[in-house]
């Protein structure tokens, strides 16, 4: 049988190549850590700059765009183009994000919205959808008014689908949206 020799371990006095590299590896690690901190600060300042740009763009998008005025010297074709441009400007002035936030905050679990159609001229919005019951539609109307962004929510039309299972209700609501203070 072969005899196994004993192994001697000395943890107090390490020798070899690894023990000579340890200080250099420590210095390299500290330098890399410092570089990582500098890069993190650079990225954080870039993020802050981009967030400021986004905030500025959002505030610009919330500003109302004035309508274009036709002059007496304009041709009939130009007057028609100005009317079309004013329709586009009116659509651009619709507070889309606030309007959608108000609609989404009404929490419609038993109501499925199928269409959202704003009318910039009359500052109204038409909502078309389907619900499980008429009471669900009425509850949804109440929740829409509670958002504070929509007022005068009116049931424009409804139809109970008696031949479909569960007798769902298709409806159309009209409401006026309120400007943010």
DOGUBA-736573 format. One record per residue (C-alpha): residue number from 1; residue in three letters; y, z, x. Coordinates in Angstrom, 2 decimals. Example, Ala and Ser with C-alpha at 12.3 -4.5 7.8 and 13.67 -1.06 7.14 Angstrom:
{pt 1,ALA,{-4.50,7.80,12.30}};
{pt 2,SER,{-1.06,7.14,13.67}};
***
This chain:
{pt 1,UNK,{0.00,0.00,0.00}};
{pt 2,UNK,{3.47,-0.86,1.20}};
{pt 3,UNK,{5.84,1.88,1.86}};
{pt 4,UNK,{9.30,1.76,0.23}};
{pt 5,UNK,{12.14,2.67,2.50}};
{pt 6,UNK,{14.84,5.03,1.32}};
{pt 7,UNK,{18.31,3.79,0.53}};
{pt 8,UNK,{21.34,5.65,1.76}};
{pt 9,UNK,{24.52,5.44,-0.32}};
{pt 10,UNK,{27.89,6.50,1.09}};
{pt 11,UNK,{30.65,6.31,-1.50}};
{pt 12,UNK,{33.23,8.07,0.64}};
{pt 13,UNK,{33.33,5.53,3.46}};
{pt 14,UNK,{32.94,2.04,2.05}};
{pt 15,UNK,{32.57,-0.66,4.62}};
{pt 16,UNK,{32.43,-4.37,4.44}};
{pt 17,UNK,{34.56,-7.29,3.37}};
{pt 18,UNK,{35.29,-6.04,-0.18}};
{pt 19,UNK,{36.97,-2.87,1.06}};
{pt 20,UNK,{39.37,-4.91,3.23}};
{pt 21,UNK,{40.33,-7.19,0.31}};
{pt 22,UNK,{41.07,-4.36,-2.14}};
{pt 23,UNK,{44.74,-3.78,-1.15}};
{pt 24,UNK,{45.45,-7.52,-1.28}};
{pt 25,UNK,{43.82,-7.84,-4.67}};
{pt 26,UNK,{45.89,-4.91,-5.93}};
{pt 27,UNK,{49.10,-6.54,-4.71}};
{pt 28,UNK,{48.11,-9.87,-6.30}};
{pt 29,UNK,{47.36,-8.07,-9.58}};
{pt 30,UNK,{50.75,-6.35,-9.60}};
{pt 31,UNK,{52.52,-9.67,-8.90}};
{pt 32,UNK,{50.58,-11.40,-11.70}};
{pt 33,UNK,{51.43,-8.56,-14.09}};
{pt 34,UNK,{55.11,-8.89,-13.23}};
{pt 35,UNK,{54.98,-12.65,-13.78}};
{pt 36,UNK,{53.29,-12.10,-17.15}};
{pt 37,UNK,{56.06,-9.70,-18.22}};
{pt 38,UNK,{58.73,-12.23,-17.20}};
{pt 39,UNK,{56.96,-15.00,-19.13}};
{pt 40,UNK,{56.64,-12.77,-22.21}};
{pt 41,UNK,{60.39,-12.07,-22.11}};
{pt 42,UNK,{61.10,-15.80,-21.80}};
{pt 43,UNK,{58.86,-16.61,-24.77}};
{pt 44,UNK,{60.40,-13.80,-26.84}};
{pt 45,UNK,{63.93,-15.11,-26.19}};
{pt 46,UNK,{62.81,-18.63,-27.18}};
{pt 47,UNK,{61.31,-17.24,-30.40}};
{pt 48,UNK,{64.56,-15.43,-31.22}};
{pt 49,UNK,{66.54,-18.63,-30.60}};
{pt 50,UNK,{64.22,-20.61,-32.90}};
{pt 51,UNK,{64.44,-17.94,-35.60}};
{pt 52,UNK,{68.24,-18.10,-35.40}};
{pt 53,UNK,{68.06,-21.90,-35.75}};
{pt 54,UNK,{65.80,-21.57,-38.78}};
{pt 55,UNK,{68.13,-19.02,-40.39}};
{pt 56,UNK,{71.10,-21.32,-39.80}};
{pt 57,UNK,{69.24,-24.26,-41.34}};
{pt 58,UNK,{68.23,-22.18,-44.34}};
{pt 59,UNK,{71.81,-21.07,-44.91}};
{pt 60,UNK,{72.94,-24.69,-44.64}};
{pt 61,UNK,{70.32,-25.73,-47.17}};
{pt 62,UNK,{71.56,-23.10,-49.63}};
{pt 63,UNK,{75.11,-24.45,-49.56}};
{pt 64,UNK,{76.02,-26.58,-52.54}};
{pt 65,UNK,{76.74,-30.18,-51.75}};
{pt 66,UNK,{79.82,-31.48,-53.53}};
{pt 67,UNK,{79.59,-34.47,-55.83}};
{pt 68,UNK,{81.00,-37.77,-54.64}};
{pt 69,UNK,{84.12,-38.87,-56.48}};
{pt 70,UNK,{84.63,-42.52,-57.46}};
{pt 71,UNK,{88.05,-44.06,-56.88}};
{pt 72,UNK,{89.89,-46.43,-59.20}};
{pt 73,UNK,{89.64,-49.21,-56.62}};
{pt 74,UNK,{85.82,-49.02,-56.42}};
{pt 75,UNK,{83.72,-51.92,-57.70}};
{pt 76,UNK,{81.31,-51.41,-60.62}};
{pt 77,UNK,{78.35,-51.69,-58.21}};
{pt 78,UNK,{79.82,-49.00,-55.99}};
{pt 79,UNK,{80.46,-46.76,-59.00}};
{pt 80,UNK,{76.78,-47.13,-60.00}};
{pt 81,UNK,{75.68,-46.24,-56.46}};
{pt 82,UNK,{77.97,-43.19,-56.53}};
{pt 83,UNK,{76.36,-42.07,-59.81}};
{pt 84,UNK,{72.90,-42.41,-58.24}};
{pt 85,UNK,{74.03,-40.53,-55.14}};
{pt 86,UNK,{75.38,-37.71,-57.31}};
{pt 87,UNK,{72.01,-37.46,-59.09}};
{pt 88,UNK,{70.32,-37.09,-55.68}};
{pt 89,UNK,{72.90,-34.49,-54.61}};
{pt 90,UNK,{72.29,-32.55,-57.80}};
{pt 91,UNK,{68.55,-32.51,-57.08}};
{pt 92,UNK,{69.25,-31.34,-53.53}};
{pt 93,UNK,{71.33,-28.48,-54.91}};
{pt 94,UNK,{68.39,-27.11,-56.88}};
{pt 95,UNK,{67.54,-23.70,-55.38}};
{pt 96,UNK,{63.88,-24.68,-54.92}};
{pt 97,UNK,{62.70,-21.65,-52.95}};
{pt 98,UNK,{64.28,-19.13,-55.33}};
{pt 99,UNK,{63.02,-21.06,-58.34}};
{pt 100,UNK,{59.45,-21.13,-57.03}};
{pt 101,UNK,{59.61,-17.47,-55.98}};
{pt 102,UNK,{60.64,-16.51,-59.51}};
{pt 103,UNK,{57.85,-18.56,-61.05}};
{pt 104,UNK,{55.25,-17.23,-58.62}};
{pt 105,UNK,{56.38,-13.63,-59.01}};
{pt 106,UNK,{55.63,-13.75,-62.75}};
{pt 107,UNK,{51.94,-13.21,-61.82}};
{pt 108,UNK,{50.15,-15.57,-64.19}};
{pt 109,UNK,{46.44,-14.78,-63.89}};
{pt 110,UNK,{45.57,-16.09,-67.32}};
{pt 111,UNK,{48.07,-18.98,-67.17}};
{pt 112,UNK,{47.71,-22.18,-65.14}};
{pt 113,UNK,{50.93,-24.07,-64.46}};
{pt 114,UNK,{50.48,-27.82,-64.43}};
{pt 115,UNK,{54.07,-28.98,-64.07}};
{pt 116,UNK,{57.44,-27.62,-62.92}};
{pt 117,UNK,{60.34,-29.92,-63.71}};
{pt 118,UNK,{63.88,-28.74,-62.97}};
{pt 119,UNK,{66.97,-30.37,-64.44}};
{pt 120,UNK,{69.87,-29.83,-62.05}};
{pt 121,UNK,{72.53,-30.91,-64.51}};
{pt 122,UNK,{71.67,-28.36,-67.18}};
{pt 123,UNK,{70.34,-25.80,-64.64}};
{pt 124,UNK,{67.14,-25.57,-66.62}};
{pt 125,UNK,{63.48,-25.86,-65.75}};
{pt 126,UNK,{60.57,-27.05,-67.87}};
{pt 127,UNK,{57.18,-25.47,-67.22}};
{pt 128,UNK,{54.02,-27.03,-68.61}};
{pt 129,UNK,{50.64,-25.36,-68.43}};
{pt 130,UNK,{47.56,-23.99,-70.08}};
{pt 131,UNK,{46.62,-20.44,-71.00}};
{pt 132,UNK,{43.59,-18.62,-72.31}};
{pt 133,UNK,{45.41,-17.43,-75.42}};
{pt 134,UNK,{48.76,-17.48,-77.17}};
{pt 135,UNK,{49.34,-13.84,-76.25}};
{pt 136,UNK,{48.92,-14.79,-72.57}};
{pt 137,UNK,{51.68,-17.38,-72.99}};
{pt 138,UNK,{54.00,-14.85,-74.62}};
{pt 139,UNK,{53.27,-12.27,-71.90}};
{pt 140,UNK,{54.00,-14.91,-69.26}};
{pt 141,UNK,{57.33,-15.71,-70.92}};
{pt 142,UNK,{58.26,-12.01,-70.80}};
{pt 143,UNK,{57.31,-11.77,-67.12}};
{pt 144,UNK,{59.39,-14.87,-66.31}};
{pt 145,UNK,{62.49,-13.29,-67.88}};
{pt 146,UNK,{61.87,-10.03,-65.99}};
{pt 147,UNK,{62.16,-11.86,-62.66}};
{pt 148,UNK,{65.93,-11.94,-63.16}};
{pt 149,UNK,{66.02,-15.53,-61.90}};
{pt 150,UNK,{65.12,-17.17,-65.21}};
{pt 151,UNK,{66.72,-16.47,-68.57}};
{pt 152,UNK,{66.43,-17.74,-72.13}};
{pt 153,UNK,{62.76,-18.61,-71.71}};
{pt 154,UNK,{61.81,-20.58,-74.83}};
{pt 155,UNK,{58.47,-21.92,-76.01}};
{pt 156,UNK,{59.28,-25.61,-76.55}};
{pt 157,UNK,{55.81,-26.64,-77.72}};
{pt 158,UNK,{52.23,-25.47,-77.81}};
{pt 159,UNK,{48.85,-26.71,-78.94}};
{pt 160,UNK,{45.69,-24.68,-79.44}};
{pt 161,UNK,{42.66,-26.71,-78.36}};
{pt 162,UNK,{40.26,-25.66,-81.12}};
{pt 163,UNK,{37.47,-28.03,-80.05}};
{pt 164,UNK,{37.33,-26.74,-76.47}};
{pt 165,UNK,{35.41,-23.61,-75.48}};
{pt 166,UNK,{37.58,-20.50,-75.46}};
{pt 167,UNK,{40.29,-22.27,-77.48}};
{pt 168,UNK,{42.85,-22.58,-74.65}};
{pt 169,UNK,{46.53,-23.12,-75.38}};
{pt 170,UNK,{48.54,-25.91,-73.79}};
{pt 171,UNK,{52.24,-25.06,-73.74}};
{pt 172,UNK,{55.64,-26.14,-72.55}};
{pt 173,UNK,{58.40,-23.64,-71.73}};
{pt 174,UNK,{62.08,-24.26,-71.07}};
{pt 175,UNK,{64.24,-21.76,-69.20}};
{pt 176,UNK,{67.61,-21.59,-67.47}};
{pt 177,UNK,{67.74,-20.45,-63.87}};
{pt 178,UNK,{70.30,-17.94,-62.69}};
{pt 179,UNK,{72.15,-18.28,-59.38}};
{pt 180,UNK,{71.43,-15.66,-56.75}};
{pt 181,UNK,{74.21,-13.09,-56.41}};
***
